[in-house]
Amino acid sequence: MRIWTIIGFVAATCTTISFVPQLVRVLQLRSAREISLGMFLLFSFGTVLWLLYGWSVHSWPVMVSNAVTLVLSLTILFFKLKYDREQR
């Protein structure tokens, strides 16, 4: 494996894992009031585009990291919508 591929995977791991504490906090508090719906919608859309881009250039670090990030982001969005609806 080339050094730049390794660097790509390490960078992707760092940025992807950064969503885990936010998801854990949302689940612990059973609230996502402080999370911006617009930001996460736009971010998720951008992540889909990055995933498509990674696929088009056959970049595994881009594809894998954005697939995992998309799952985390959509999970946070799901709980944002669920908890906001419950708190009304």
Secondary structure, DSSP 8 states (H G I E B T S, - for coil): --HHHHHHHHHHHHHHHTTHHHHHHHHHHT--TTS-HHHHHHHHHHHHHHHHHHHHHT-HHHHHHHHHHHHHHHHHHHHHHHHHHHT-
